């Protein structure tokens, strides 16, 4: 998903109002707006597989959200591929602020942003326990956990454990039907 800068500066309120009526999703970073492109076939398959497996597992009060739900961290709004909140998100119907798990499927055009910029921003979410990066061109998953001081754990076979939602997933199932 490529991000193209659109306009020099707009307020948070202008962004939120405009986003409700836009045909294109935009991420917002301190006054700047970036249009997002759609993902590749592999990207969509991985996101669908993860959404299905995690969605079937979640129990109340935890709720999963797909790539149409924004995350707000101060004056920054991102659209992660998958996010999980385990508390009431009463601030706004169009974004969440209290996530326990965020998953991004890496795309060539956004990989640097996901690995570095978003990672630093997401660490500011007090409730966040895990940040997961899923490679779409190789069978490899990186998990960063608050309990591990955000150190990188690399997985490329067997299983991963999402401790924030007490779920173990076989990597083969995550990558089912992905063309690698």
C-alpha positions, 0 to 999 in steps of 0.5 A: 500500500503506497502512501501519497501526500495530498495536502500541506496541512489540515486540522484533525477535525478537517481530516476526520470529517473528510475521511467519512466522505472520502472514497480513498482511505488516508492516514494522517500524521500531524497535519499531513494527509497521505492517500493509501493504495490497495494491497496485493493478492498475498497481502489480502489473503494473509489479512483474511486468514489472520482475521478469520482465525483471530475473529473465531477465537476472540471472546468479549470484551475483546473485539477485532477490527479490520483495515477500515478502522483507524487507530489514533495516537495523539495527532496521528491516525493509521489504518492497520491491517488488523487490530484488537481492543479489549475495552470499550472504545467510546471516544469515536465510532471511526477510530480506536485508541486502546489496542492490545494487538496490532498486525500489519502485513508488510508491503514493499511500499510501506515496509519501512514505515511499518517497521520503524515509524509506525512501530515507534508511534504504536509503542506510545499506546499504553494498552498495546501488548504486541505489534506483529509484522507479517511478511507477504513475500517470505514466510516470516513473522516478527512479533514485538512485545511490551513484556520483551521491551519491544525486542524482535522475535522472528518466526518462520515455521511452526507456530506463533503465540499471540499472548495478548489474546491467548491464541496460538496459530500455525504459521502454515495456516496463516500462509495458506493459499499465499503464493511465495 
